[in-house]
Amino acid sequence: MHRTMSDGVIPLVPNPSNRFTGQTEVITKLRSHFSNLNNSVQKRQFFLLYGMGGIGKTQICAKLIDEMSDSFSFVFWIDASSVGTITQGLKGICNLPAAQSSRLDSSPESALHWIGSLKENYIMV
């Protein structure tokens, strides 16, 4: 999948590769970790997935999102390879139709404030 990003455009969540296999233990742990999304007491859930480049972290996340797509109203995919790409991704969130109704000022801080105010379940990768 070809992804581009410019001001106002956030990259789409990549589809999991049909060649991606394995990692079922990690995906099961992630699914279990995020499965309590409908608790009456909601709190943010965090999960740090790390490792060397090229071992499949992106594919694991894409597979999880694909499998749990009904659990999240919003999926935010942020390129965190530099401060600039993080800033650009957050600014892009400000241009989402759902965010525009909140009259955000297109700053990364306003995007984070809006995300923090969401009542719906979301996932940020």
Residue pairs with C-beta under 8 A, 6 or more apart in sequence:
1 12
1 14
1 15
3 11
3 12
3 14
4 11
5 11
5 79
5 85
5 88
5 89
5 92
6 88
7 88
7 91
7 92
8 91
8 92
8 94
8 95
9 92
9 95
10 76
10 77
10 78
10 89
10 92
10 93
10 96
11 77
11 79
11 89
12 77
13 62
13 65
13 75
13 77
13 125
14 58
14 62
14 77
15 62
15 66
16 59
16 62
16 63
16 66
17 59
17 62
20 56
20 59
20 63
23 56
23 59
23 60
23 63
26 49
26 60
27 60
27 63
27 64
27 67
30 47
30 49
30 60
30 64
31 64
31 67
31 68
33 45
33 47
34 45
34 47
34 64
34 68
34 71
34 123
35 71
36 45
37 45
37 71
37 121
49 57
49 60
49 61
50 57
51 57
61 125
65 72
65 75
65 123
65 125
68 123
69 75
71 121
72 120
72 121
72 122
72 123
73 118
73 120
73 121
73 122
74 98
74 115
74 118
74 120
74 121
74 122
74 123
75 122
75 123
75 125
76 89
76 93
76 115
76 122
76 123
76 124
76 125
77 89
77 124
77 125
78 85
78 86
78 89
78 90
78 124
78 125
79 85
79 86
79 88
79 89
80 86
86 108
87 108
90 108
90 111
90 112
91 106
91 107
91 108
91 111
93 99
93 111
93 114
93 115
94 100
94 104
94 105
94 106
94 107
94 110
94 111
94 114
95 106
99 111
99 114
102 114
102 117
104 110
104 111
104 113
104 114
115 122
115 124
